[in-house]
């Protein structure tokens, strides 16, 4: 089911959600385990997400879709 879903949505969109594991790990450890969240956890997340958006081409796809939607 997982691989079938990736083939339907595409690798660039799935890469975004796969790399959000960092966010869910931070929140989950804070909520369930009472772990503190430090600034470098958020810094890492803020570096990972834009890197994935730019590296996967998802950012360019979003820009193109918005440009097409504006022209219609």
C-alpha positions in Angstrom: 0.0 0.0 0.0 2.9 2.4 0.9 4.7 1.9 -2.4 1.5 2.1 -4.4 0.7 5.5 -2.7 4.2 6.8 -3.6 3.7 5.9 -7.3 0.4 7.8 -7.3 1.6 11.0 -5.6 5.2 11.0 -6.9 8.6 10.9 -5.2 9.0 14.6 -4.7 5.8 15.0 -2.7 6.4 11.8 -0.7 10.0 13.0 0.1 8.5 16.0 1.9 6.4 13.9 4.2 9.1 11.4 4.8 11.5 14.1 6.0 8.8 15.5 8.3 9.7 12.5 10.5 12.1 14.8 12.3 9.2 17.1 13.3 7.1 14.2 14.5 10.0 12.7 16.4 10.6 16.1 18.2 7.0 16.5 19.1 6.4 12.9 20.0 9.5 12.7 22.3 8.4 16.0 24.0 4.8 14.9 24.5 5.2 11.2 25.3 8.6 11.1 27.0 8.9 14.6 28.4 12.1 15.3 26.5 13.1 19.0 26.3 13.1 20.6 22.8 16.2 22.7 22.3 16.9 25.4 19.7 19.1 23.1 17.6 16.3 20.6 17.1 14.2 23.4 15.5 17.2 24.6 13.6 17.8 21.2 12.1 14.1 21.0 11.1 14.3 24.4 9.6 17.3 23.3 7.5 15.9 19.9 6.5 12.4 21.0 5.2 13.6 23.8 2.8 16.4 21.5 1.6 14.0 18.8 0.8 11.6 21.2 -0.9 14.4 22.6 -3.1 16.2 19.4 -3.7 13.1 17.3 -4.7 11.8 19.9 -7.1 8.5 20.1 -5.2 9.0 23.9 -4.6 9.3 24.5 -8.4 6.2 22.3 -9.0 4.2 24.3 -6.5 5.3 27.6 -8.1 4.3 26.3 -11.6 0.9 25.1 -10.4 0.2 28.4 -8.8 1.3 30.3 -11.9 -1.0 28.1 -14.0 -3.9 28.6 -11.6 -3.5 32.3 -11.8 -3.6 32.4 -15.6 -6.8 30.4 -15.9 
